[in-house]
Amino acid sequence: MSLCNRFVVLFILLVVLCSSTFPQAENVPTVNPVYLFLKRMEVKGIIGRYHDAILPLSRGQISEFLVDIKEKADLLTEVERNQLRDLYVEFQYDIDRSREGVYNILDFSEPGIGPTANALFSEREKCLYSYADSNASLFVDGLLTVDARRSTGDALGGANAEFAQFGGRIRGTIYGKLGYYMQGTNALFRGSRDVLLRDTQLNQSYTLANVFNTSSFDFSEGSVRYDARILSLQVGQERILWGNGYGTKLILSDNPRVFPFVRADAEYKSLKYTFVHAWLLGTRSSYKFLLPPETTSRDTLVEPLNADKYLAAHRLELSFPALFDVGFQEVLIYSNRSVDLAYLNPAILLESAQRSRDERDNNFWAVDIQTHFLKNVEFQGTVDFDDINFSNWGSNSWENRYAYQLGAMATDPLWIPNTTIAVEYTRVQPYTFSHGRSRDNSYGSDGRILGTQIGPNADSWFLRIDHMLTHRIFASIQAQIQRNGENVNSSSGVLLRNVGGDFLQPHRDSDSTIVEFLDGNLVRTFALQAQVSYQIVRQIFVDARYMFTRQTDSSLNNESINHDFGVALRFDY
């Protein structure tokens, strides 16, 4: 047997022998509050090797952390112990393979309205239907949200909107290895569409933002994931967050619409490697043509077009428990051709690969560090290099394009229990995330930036304070001060002066080679957001939120002030 064949056999044996550890292989969506709890536990020093620079994680991985936390329950506050108890109920099957505490709403073995009503408002974990045996598991949940919003101020004057969003979630694992997850929702709304579009998550719906003859909008996501412990492979379309940021992630944030991808992870003790190849949306256009002569109509038809665009990225993370985690990553954007096999290779340097492909593409390098040597305090920093010209290093050359993010998080500051505070500064140099060799190689999808939404030639200060009044009442206050140096345009939208303030507009030969940070039209934005979420009983939530925004434009010498209010009732059964 050749040496190569021996390596292949050894790899297969490792996959087979290590494939039965995680009970549930499907991922937990990034919006699940379990991630806030685990982050707090990491900063407090309760758990280690919590690789959260790329989310989501699987239910099996999360359940292992919950077991570790329970072993140190005496170090938790009463509120944290109650939170842990609730999470143990939610992840009961993942932890001990038991469904004894799960109530199936569609199980009519207990007839009568009384028993059903008592179960619906009990502290048991509820779902529409669940099934599990030694080979497979299935969980079906129903989702319902009733939401009311109001916006006042300079943007809309005063306008209201309400919507009812309903749908479902199906998840499970087959043979302890193959996890599946599907979620879809549809919403019917009335009132002002513009009020809903002010929400950065709702406006990602194509229907809401682009189809104006309907009063509905929808979202869907899903994935299939094979988990062999050391190695996992996934094909899906769901939210990926990438970066150590406490506010908005620098590499991949929740700013763009979710996109399809393939993903591979390899994790062993203090080492983790992640590879992602994703399908994005490029420049949107259309093609007009007449119907053929043999048809009865000679109407002009319009076919929507969108450029093919892709992302390839990988990250290597080294964890030194009780000290720090350090990560190295490459991200590459390419477009206007079919999938390039060179970028589907998870074991290659993307920078060198793109040079061998005639250097047509847009490559980024980033390095980050997250510290753990101080109990209850964490520091993190990330530097993203878009392009560096070493001969002009330290100068104001437009070729030195980079972004960085620095932040700190503390738990129970000033001895205030059950409180977490995070502060973060983000700066993006002019022309960063743009690309001059292709109109579609900018760092975005469908016109929305993939990472931090402040864009180039901008900086921001972010502050977040979270407090658990009880294990069922969560309150959060966020404040952000942002400055943007925008390009100078005429009243008709013609570009008059390019200062590197738009990631969709690259540097041109006629533009100045020297840049000044925040040059152009200076726009200052202050945003304050307050949110309270109350879980009345298990899986029934009431949310209330308020956002204040003030934006000042130096070029127009005007100020815009807006207030956004919202309240929602959510059921997750």
N, C-alpha and C positions, 0 to 999 in steps of 0.2 A: 504494500500500500504506500502510495506516495505521501510526502509530507503534507501537500495541499489537501489530499483526501482525509488524512488524519485530523487536520484542523476542522474540516467540515463535519466529520463524525463527532468530534468533541463538542462542537458548537450545538449540534442537534441534541446530544445527550444533556447538555446544560439546560437547554430550553425545556426538554421533557421533564427532567428531574426537579426543576425549579418552578413548575407551572401550577402547583396546587396550594400555594401559600395564601394568596388573596382570595377571599370568599366571593367578592363582587368586583367585577372588572370594569363596570361602566363608570363614567366620570360623574362628578358632582358639579353642577353649573356654578359659574363664578359668582353669581348673585347670592348663593346660599350663605347665610350669616355664620356658618361654621368656620369660614375662613377668617373672619374677624376674631373669633374666639381662639383659633389656633395661633394666629399672629400674636395675640396678647400673651398666650402661654409661652411662645418662643421668647418674646422680649423679657418675660418674667423669669426665664431660665428653667421653666418646667419641662419643656421638651427641647430637643436638639435635632440637627439635621433635617429641619423643616424646609425643604427645597420649594419655596413659593415664588421664585423669580419668574416661573412660567406656570400659569394656571389654565385649566383646572387640573385637579388631582382625582384619582379614582376613589371609589367608596372604600375599597380595601385599604388603601394607604391612609385615608382619614380615620378609619376605624382603629388602625394600629396606634395612631397618635392618641385617640381617645382612651384606649386601654392604658397607655403609658401615663396619661394625665390622671386617671383614676387611681393609679398606684401611689400618686403623690397628692391625693385629695386633701390631706391635712395641711397643705401649703396654700390652699385656695380660700378665698373669702366665701361667705355663705351664699352670696349671689352667684359666684362662679360655680360652686358645687351644685346649685340648682340648675344652672345652665348646663353643666355636664350631665346631670340627670336627664334633662330634656333631650340632649343630643344622644344619650344612650338609648332612649326610647326610639328616636328617629333612625338610628343606625343599629338597632337591636339585631336584625337579621345578619348584618355584615359582621357583627362582633361574635355572636354565639350561634348563628344559624337557626335561630328560633323565631317563629311567627306568633307565639302565644299572645303577645300584647297587641297584635295587629287586628283591627276590626275591618272586615270586608262589608262595605255598604250594600253590595249586590248579593250578599250571602243571606238567604232568607230562612236559615235554619232557626233563627229566633224571630218568629212572626209577631206582628203587632207593632203599633206606632210607638208605644211606650218604650220598649227595649231599644228600638232604633234611635229614637230621640235621645235617650240617655247615653247611648254609645257615641252619637255624633257630637255631643257636648262634653264628652269625657276626656280624660287625659291619656287615653290610648292613642296609638298611632293609627290613623284611619286612611283607607284608600278605597277606590271603587271596587277593586278586585285584586287579590294576590294569590299566588300559587307557588309552591316550592317543593322539590323533592331532591334526591341526592344528585340529580343530573342537571336540573335547570330551575330557574326562578323567574317569576313574572310579577310585576307590580304595575297596576294601572291606576293613575290618579286623575281626578277631575280638577280643572282650574276655572275659577270665576273671579272677576274683578269688576266692581262697580266704582267708577271714578268720576269726580266732578272737579272742574277747574275754572278759575277766573283770573284774567289778566287785566291790569289797569296800568295806565301810564302813557308815555309818549309813543310807544310802538303801536298799540291797538286802541288806545283810549280806554275803553272798558268793554270786555267781551267775555262770554262764558262758553263752556263746552262740557259735555258729559259723554261718557261712553261706557258700554258694558262689554267686557272682554271675556270670552269663554273658550275653553279648549281642553286638551288633555295631554298626559305624559305617560309613555310606556317605557319601561326599563326592565332590565334583568340580566342574568348571566347564564351561559350554557357551559356545562362541564367545568365550572370554576375558572374558565379561561376567556371565553368569548362574551364580552359585555356588549349590550345594545341599549340605545337610548334614542327616543323620539319624542319631540314635543311640538305641538302646533296650537296656535290660538287665532281666533278671528274676533274682531271688534266691530260693533255698530256704534256710531256716534251721531250726535246732533249738536248744533251750535256752531261756533267758529272753528274752522279748520286751522286757522292761523294760531289759535291758542294752543292746540295740540302740537303744532309744528315748533313751538318754542321749547318743547321737551327734546333734549338731545338724543334720547333713546327712541321715542316715538317717531321722530322725523327720519329715522333710518328705514321706515317702511316705504317701499317703492310706491305702493298704492296710495298711501296718505299724502306723499309728497308730489306725486306725478299724475294721478288719475283723479280728475275733479268731478266726474259725473257719477260718483258713488259715495256712499256714506259709511264705508267699511274699510278696514285695513287688517292686515294679517302678518304673523310672524311664524317661522318654522325653523327647526334645527334638529339635528340628529347625528348619530355616529355609531360606528361599530369598532370595538377595541379588543384586540387580543393581548392578554396579559400573561406573560411567562415569568413574572417577578423581576428578574434581572433585565429582561427585554420586553418591551411592549410595542405594538404596532396599532395604528389607528387610521381609519378613514372617516371623515366627518365634516359637518358644517355646524360649528358652534363657536361661542365666544372664546378666544384665546387672549389672555393678558400676559404681557412679556415685559418685565422690568421690575426694579425694586421700589419704584415710586409709591408714595403714600397717597398722593392725589391722582394725577394722571400718569399713566405709564409712559416711559420715554420711547420704548421700542414698539410695542403693540398695545394700544389702549382700546377703550370701548367707544371711540369716536366713529370708526367706520362701521358699515353694515357687516354682519358676520359673513364669512366666506368659506368655501369648501377647501379642504386640505388633506394631505397625508402627513402622518406624524410618526416618528419613531423615538423611543426613549430607552436608554440603557442606564441602569442605576445599580451601584454596588457600594455599600457603606458610604464613604465620604465623597464618592465620585458620581456625577450624573452628567449624561450627555443627551441632548435633545436635537432632533432634526425635524424641520417642517418645510414642506413645499405646498404653496397655496395658490389658488386661482383667484385673481383679482379682476376688477373692472377698469378698463382704460377710458380713453376719450369717447364720449357719447356723440354720435352723429346719426344721419339717416340717409337713405337712398330713395329717390323718387323715380317712379317709372309708370308708363301707361299700360293699361290692360291690353292684351293682344287684339287685333282687328276682329277675330271671330267671336268675341264676346259682345253682348248687347250694350255694354257700357264702355265708355272711353275715359272713365274716371282715372285720376292719378292716385296711385297707391304709394304709401310711404312705409318703407321697411326700416325699423330701428336697427342701428348698428352700434357695436361697442368693441373697441380694440381688445385683442387678446393680451393679457398682462398677468405676470406671475411673480411670486415671491419665493425665494429659497433662503433658508436661515438655519444656522446651527449654533449651539451653545455648549460649552464645556464648563462645568462648575466643580470646584473643589471646596469641600467643607472641612474646617478645622474646628471641632466642637469646643465651645466655651471661648473661642477666639474670634474667628471671622469666616465668612464664605466669600470666595472670589470667583467671578465668572468672566469668560471670554466668549465673544460671539461675533459672527459674521452674518450680515443680512444683504441680500442681493435682489434687485428688481430688474426684470427683463420683460420685453413686450414685442408685439407685432410679428410674432412667429409662433410656431407650435412649441409644445413642451420640449425643452432642451434636456436630453439625457444626461449631459454633463452635470446639471444641477439637481438631478434626481439621485445622484451619488452622495450618500451621507458621509462618506469617508474621503473628502477632497477639500482642499482650500478653495473657497469660492473666488477669491481674488485672482489666484493663478488660473483657475478654470476659465474665468471670463476673459483673461488676456489671450488664452489659447483659442477663444471663440471670437477673436478679432476685436476685443475690448469695446463692445457695443453697449455694455450694461452698466448699471449703477450699483456700486458696492459700498458697504459701510462696515466699519469695525467698531466694536464697543467693548469696554471693560467696566466691571462694576465690583463693588465690595460692600459687604454688610457685616457689621461688627456685633459680637456677643460677649465681649469680655467684661462689660459692666452690667450688673444685674439691674433689671427694670429700665435700662436705657439701651437704645440701638441707634447706631449711626449708619448711614448708607450714602454711597456716591456712585454716579455713573458718568462716564465720558463716552460720547458717540462721535466718532470721526467719520465725516462724510468724505472729505478730501483734504489732504494736508500737503502743501508744497513746502518741503523742508528748507529750500533756499530762501523762502520768504517767511519762515517761521518767526512768530513774534511781531510781524508787521500787520498792517491793515489791509493786506491783499485779499481780494474777494475769493481767492483760491483756498484760503484757510477756512474751511467750512466745518463746524463742529457744534455740538450741543453738550451741555452737562447739567447734572441734577444732583443736588446735595440735600440731605434731609436727616432728621432725627425724630425718634419716637420714644416716648416715656410712658410707663404704666404707673398709675397711682401717684401722679406728681403732687408734691406738697402734702403727701400722706392723705390724699383724697381717694378713698377706695373705689374700685370698680370704674375707674376713669382712665382713658387713654388719650394722649395728646400727641399730635404729629405736626411738624413744621418742615417746609420744603421750599427750596429755591431752584428754579429752572431757568436756564438761559440758552437761547438758540441763536447762533450767529447768522448774519445775512446770507442768503442763497442756500443755506443748509436744507437738505431734503429735495432740492430741485436737481434737474439733470439737463445738460445742454445738447447731448447727442441724440436724444429721442424725445418726442413730445409726450410719450407715455411712460418714461422711466422715472418720473417723479415719485416720491415716496408717499403714494396715496392710492386709493381705490374709489372709482366713481367720483372723483373730485374731492374726496375727503381724506385728510392726512391720516396716516396709519398710527403714528405715535402721538406725542403730546399735541393737543389741539391748539396751542398758542401759536404755532407756526414759526417761520424764520423771522429774524430781526425782531426778537421779542424776548421778554423775560417775565417771570411771575413769582410772587410769594404766595404760599398756600399754608393755611392753618386749619387743622381739624381737631375738634374735641368731641370724643364719644363718652357717654356715661350711661351705665345701666342702673336705673333707679331701682328696679327689681329685675329678676331674671326674665321677666316678660315685658318690661318697658324699656325701650332703647331710645335714647335721645342723642342727636348729633348736631353740631354747629360747624359749618365750614365757611371760611372767608378766603377770598383770593384777590390780590392786587396784581393787575396785569398791565404791561406796556407793550404796544406794538408800533413799530416803524413801518407804515404802509407805503406801498408804491403810490406815486402821484399820477392820478388819472384826470382826464378832462371830464366835463359834465356829461359827455356822451359815451364815456367809458374808454376813450383812447389813452393808451399808456404814454405819459409825457416824460416820466422819470422813473427809472428802475433802480431801487435801492436794496433789492433782495428781500422784499417783504412778502413775497407770494411764492410758495413752493411749486406752483404750476407755471411760474414765469422764470426761466433760467437767465443766466447772465448772457448778454449779447456783446458783439465786438464793439458796438458803439457806446456801451455802458462804461462807467468809470471803473478802473481796476482797483481803486482805493475805496474802501467802504468805511463808514462810520456807524457804529452801533446805534440803533434807534433813529437813524436818519430818515427823512421823508415826512409823511403826515403822522404825527404822534397821536396815537389813540390810547387813552387811559381807561381801564375798566376796573370797577370795584364790584365784587359780587359777594353777597352774604346769603347763606342758605341755612335754614333750620328745619329739622325733621324729627318727628316722634313716631315711633312704631309701637303699638300695643297689641300683644297677642292675648286676646280675650280668653280663649281656651285654645288648646292645641290645634294648630292649623287654621285658625280664624284670626285675621289681623285687621286692625284699623290703623291707617297711616294718615298723618297730617304733615304738610310741608308748606314752607313759605320761602320765596327767593326775592331778594332785592338786588337790582343791578343799576349801576350808574356808569354811563359811558360818556367820555369827553373827547371830542374831536378837535385837535388844534387847528386843522386846516379850515374847518367851517366855523370854528369858535362857538360851538354849541354843545349842549349837554342833554343827554337822554336818560330819563329815570323810569324804571318799570318795576311793577310788583306782580308776582305770580303766586297764586294760592291754589292749594289742592287738598282734597280729602278722598280717601279710598277705603273700601271694604273688600278684603281679599279672602277667598276660600281656596285652600290647597288640599283637596281630598283625593 
